[in-house]
Amino acid sequence: MARAILYFDCFSGASGDMVLGALLDAGLPIDELRRALGSLPLAGVDIDAERVSRGGVAATKFRVLDGSAHGADHDRGDRHPDHQQQHDQHHAHHTGHQPQRQLREILELVDRSALSLRAKDRAGRLFRRLAEVEAAIHQMPVEQVHLHEVGALDSIVDIVGAVHGLEWFGVDRMLASPLNVGGGTVKTAHGVLPVPAPATLRLLEGMPIYSTGVSAELVTPTGALLIGEYAQSFGPIPPMRVRAIGYGAGDRDLGDRPNLLRVLVGEETADQAVQRAVVIEFEVDDMNPQIFGPLMEQLYAAGAFEVLYAPVQMKKNRPGTLVTVVAAPSTRDALNTVIFRETTTIGVRFHEVDRECLDRVLVPVQTPLGEIRFKLARRAGVLVNAAPEFDDCARIAREAGLSLKEVQAAALKAYLDQRNDLI
């Protein structure tokens, strides 16, 4: 079955409201989004979406309506060339009506919502990430950061709404283009700063970015946060069958391009031999070596494709072991549970990769020593490999009192004699 995928096309950058606008445009019902956001204990808040045109392209503009301001929708940061309040309040002009919430308060709001457990966990991780970035920039503990950026009303709605909306689509994989960050400078409370501003740039670490030279900040902190969290890889549009298209609009006219974020939803059409896998790695230098045997068995039982051990030299010149686990992405949590329960490591690294596997089938081959199964491997229907099953050869070697290499040689000769009938 083809996997469902979602692709963020960030040719004009990304912001939180553009993400939500694109998801609504691609089919997310606004009543569904309103229901999810209504579970947040935020009084007097509503949302709105309207059809607009940007550069001649029809799109959806998402807005947060703050009832405390008598139903007026407050200006969002991507609407302003002046970045003073965008930098200090994360493009939210609610400080006169909304409290400057701390991380703890926001996590409590999310925890009391009706979001799924998975969505709550993801939203909490996103807010923590924003808090850590602000704390690093301002050189203070996370607990002491007054989150103007995170605590602003529209920022909370953008993040929680995007988490729920992306979960609603139920895709297996999300990808993104490199992000157009814009250029020029912005005015902030700390003076004139280059684009991207410090918080945004920190959130963009590890992601491919570029600038077309337009003098504007095209990626906001929330946009960088969401794309960085969800995009599993970056590049051109992947081979796919498009089922839905969504355009999320920003407010500002950019002149040379429509101010839009495009989302494509569909199914993969690439060769089914190419599969997505997760690689989990960690090192240990203080574990009883007797544990490695049972550990491998439990990792395979939890769904690992491969478990590899390699000697490494670690800190303080200690010899250690590098453990590498290859598995389906859906099994990562189960494998991490085994790793943390059964080993002495306190952390793991993981990343997703593509892998190509040959089509394989087991066929019985009659030999003078008995039946031995052969594994035949094909690529695009062409046979490229054939090998006798080791366990069958080992069993017959024990029973016949022969060496393993003698049995393997006899099996190979029998296979070659019968090859035309087998393939």
Buried (B, 14 or more C-beta within 10 A) or exposed (E): EEBBBBBBBBBBBBBBBBBBBBBBBBBBEBEEBBEBBBBBEBEBBBBEBEEBEBBEEEBBBBBBBBEBBEEEBBBBBBBBEEBBBBBBBBBBBBBEBBEBBBBEBBBEBBEEBEBEEEBBEBBBEBBBBBBBBBBBBEEEEBEEBBBBBBBBBBBBBBBBBBBBBBBBBEBBBBBBBBBBBBBBBBBBEEEEBEBBBBBBBBBBEEBEBEBBEBBBBBBBBBBBBBBBBBBBBBEEEBEBEEEBBBBBBBBBEBEEBBBBBBBBBBBBEBEEEEBBBBBBBBBBBEBEEEEBEEBBEBBBEBBBBEBEEEEBEBEEEEEBBBBBBBBBBEBBEBBBEBBBEBBEBEEBEBEEEEEEEBBEEEBEBEBEBBEBBBBBBBBEEEBEEBBBBEEBBEBBBEEEEBEEEBBBEBBBEBBEEBBEEBE
